Amino acid sequence: MGTPAFAVPSLERLARNGYKPIAVVTAPDRPRGRGQQVTPTAVKEAALRLGIETILQPASVKDPAFAEAVAALRADLIVVVAFKILPPAVFTAARLGAFNLHGSLLPRYRGAAPINRAVMAGDSETGVTTFFLKEKVDTGNIILMRSLSIGPNETAGSVHDRMMVLGAEAVLETVRLIDAGAAHPTSQDDSLATPAPKIFKEDARIDWVASAAVVHNQIRGLSPHPAAWTMHGDVHLKIYLTRETTGKGPPGVILEAGGRLVVACGEGAIEVLSLQQQGRRRLDAVEFLRGYNLKVGERLDQ
């Protein structure tokens, strides 16, 4: 069970190592992209390539008919990677249970945005966890964990792309352990739990009063999606890449806008490397400044 590209390597790894699923569950086909053409999910496309004929696309996972359809599969095991929160009637339907792949070292970063939150926090390490599903989200007994480093300037997008490969390895290893009767799940220590709630628009608004380190981590933790943002007058700007640099001034003030773009923070400053004006394409800062008038001394988000 899965929907986005993050889940595809796990599906492919299983299918190519003797564990081809008898069915795939994914979200319904929907209008996607700028053209809003109705297209299948990344997981459905992969399932079709792999010759998996049974594909379920429930409008709601809470629909009793969906639980009945899953039970009718008489599956040995349910594997969940980047899918919706399942009701007990669904995740208890397989003989050996259901497990989920989560993008953090649980119990840290329970919730919808573990990769973003880890990078935004400035963590140097994250990882993946597989665990048996329980009714309370992300609290089930852990089967295995694998660590992944986070570079000081790495974006959430880069971590995501490396993590989905590591996650596929963890999924395959977990299935092998369960198949061999060698899985020995351990309970999570709830006292160590930290949240990773969904990112909302205001979470992505840059607070220039914060230190350069905090602003830099926020920007890279939200890059490329949903992207940190700020305002220049009434113009909405998304910022994708930065690095910490020297400089001092009132928070949000443009310190340099020639050979490079430097903005003051509450402590220190950041150099903006890549940004985008709403309705335009993403550009590196030097190219952006050729076509957009930003002046030294102007203030962002005033």
Secondary structure by P-SEA (a helix, b strand, c coil): ccccccaaaaaaaaaaccccccbbbbcccccccccccccccaaaaaaaaacccccccccccccaaaaaaaaaacccbbbbccccccccccccccccbbbbbbcccccccccccaaaaaaaacccccbbbbbccccccccccccbbbbbbbcccccaaaaaaaaaaaaaaaaaaaaaaaaacccbbbbcccccbbbbcccccccccccccccaaaaaaaaaaaccccccccccccbbbbbcbbbbbbbccccccccccccbbbbbcccbbbbbcbbbccccccccaaaaaacccccccccccc
